[in-house]
Amino acid sequence: MKAKLKIWVPTLLLALPLILAGLAKLSGVPELHQSFKMMGLPEWFGYFIGALELLAGIGLLVPKWAALAATGMVPILLGAAYFHLTYAVPSAVPALILLLLALVIVTLRRKQAIWYPV
């Protein structure tokens, strides 16, 4: 039971915010699309990132896909941290914590993955 908690706690701590953020971006919440405008990215890019966040959040809940989903989130979370640091937007800490959770999940779920590069 303890081993399962070690895996599921970080998984849920990453999956839930990703699913919620993805749904909010896909719903067109203006505050979540403002960052993409500030960086000069096209409007569709926010929806694309939202779709990736939603898919990754769902993928994290499937043990065979969790390591790949977490790996896919690494560049997105690095981009979020970059945005917060570069554009002097409040704290990059949440993005960095989610990045850390993604790396923990990769480590914990890598051996169960349907496929994962060595």
C-alpha positions as CSV (number, residue, x, y, z in Angstrom):
1,M,0.0,0.0,0.0
2,K,2.8,2.4,0.9
3,A,4.5,1.8,-2.5
4,K,1.3,2.6,-4.3
5,L,0.9,5.9,-2.4
6,K,4.5,6.8,-3.4
7,I,3.5,6.5,-7.0
8,W,-0.1,7.9,-6.9
9,V,0.4,11.0,-4.8
10,P,2.9,12.7,-7.2
11,T,0.8,11.4,-10.1
12,L,-2.4,13.0,-8.9
13,L,-0.5,16.2,-7.8
14,L,0.6,16.6,-11.4
15,A,-2.4,15.1,-13.3
16,L,-5.1,17.3,-11.6
17,P,-3.6,20.7,-12.3
18,L,-2.7,19.6,-15.9
19,I,-6.3,18.4,-16.6
20,L,-7.8,21.6,-15.1
21,A,-5.3,24.0,-16.8
22,G,-5.9,22.1,-20.1
23,L,-9.6,22.4,-19.8
24,A,-9.4,26.0,-19.0
25,K,-7.2,26.8,-21.9
26,L,-9.4,24.8,-24.2
27,S,-12.4,26.8,-22.9
28,G,-10.6,30.0,-23.9
29,V,-10.1,31.5,-20.4
30,P,-8.5,34.9,-21.5
31,E,-6.0,35.0,-18.5
32,L,-4.5,31.7,-19.5
33,H,-4.0,32.8,-23.1
34,Q,-2.5,36.2,-22.2
35,S,1.0,34.6,-21.7
36,F,1.0,33.3,-25.3
37,K,0.1,36.8,-26.6
38,M,2.9,38.4,-24.5
39,M,5.4,36.0,-26.1
40,G,4.1,36.8,-29.6
41,L,2.8,33.4,-30.2
42,P,-0.3,32.8,-32.3
43,E,-3.7,32.4,-30.6
44,W,-4.0,28.7,-31.6
45,F,-0.8,27.9,-29.7
46,G,-2.6,28.3,-26.3
47,Y,-5.3,25.8,-27.4
48,F,-2.6,23.4,-28.6
49,I,-0.8,23.6,-25.2
50,G,-4.2,23.2,-23.5
51,A,-4.9,20.0,-25.5
52,L,-1.4,18.7,-24.7
53,E,-1.9,19.4,-21.0
54,L,-5.3,17.7,-21.0
55,L,-4.0,14.6,-22.8
56,A,-0.9,14.4,-20.6
57,G,-3.0,14.7,-17.4
58,I,-5.2,11.8,-18.6
59,G,-2.1,9.8,-19.7
60,L,-0.6,10.2,-16.3
61,L,-3.5,8.2,-14.8
62,V,-2.7,5.2,-17.1
63,P,0.4,3.5,-15.6
64,K,1.7,2.3,-19.0
65,W,1.5,5.8,-20.4
66,A,2.5,7.8,-17.3
67,A,6.2,8.0,-17.9
68,L,5.7,9.2,-21.5
69,A,3.1,11.7,-20.5
70,A,5.3,13.1,-17.8
71,T,8.2,13.3,-20.3
72,G,6.1,15.2,-22.7
73,M,5.3,17.8,-20.1
74,V,8.9,18.6,-19.4
75,P,9.4,21.0,-22.3
76,I,6.0,22.6,-21.6
77,L,6.8,23.1,-17.9
78,L,10.2,24.5,-18.8
79,G,8.5,26.9,-21.1
80,A,6.1,28.0,-18.3
81,A,9.1,28.6,-15.9
82,Y,10.9,30.5,-18.7
83,F,7.8,32.7,-19.2
84,H,7.5,33.5,-15.5
85,L,11.2,34.3,-15.1
86,T,11.6,36.3,-18.3
87,Y,8.4,38.3,-18.3
88,A,8.6,39.1,-14.6
89,V,5.2,37.5,-14.0
90,P,4.7,36.2,-10.4
91,S,6.6,33.2,-9.3
92,A,7.9,30.4,-11.5
93,V,7.9,28.1,-8.4
94,P,4.6,26.3,-9.3
95,A,5.9,25.4,-12.8
96,L,9.2,24.2,-11.3
97,I,7.3,22.1,-8.7
98,L,5.3,20.5,-11.5
99,L,8.5,19.9,-13.4
100,L,10.0,18.2,-10.4
101,L,6.8,16.0,-10.1
102,A,7.1,15.1,-13.8
103,L,10.7,14.0,-13.3
104,V,9.7,11.9,-10.2
105,I,6.9,10.3,-12.2
106,V,9.3,9.4,-15.0
107,T,11.6,7.8,-12.5
108,L,8.8,5.9,-10.8
109,R,6.9,4.7,-13.9
110,R,9.6,4.3,-16.5
111,K,9.9,0.5,-16.0
112,Q,6.1,0.1,-16.3
113,A,5.9,2.1,-19.6
114,I,4.6,0.6,-22.7
115,W,7.8,1.9,-24.2
116,Y,10.5,4.2,-22.9
117,P,14.0,5.0,-24.3
118,V,16.8,3.7,-22.1
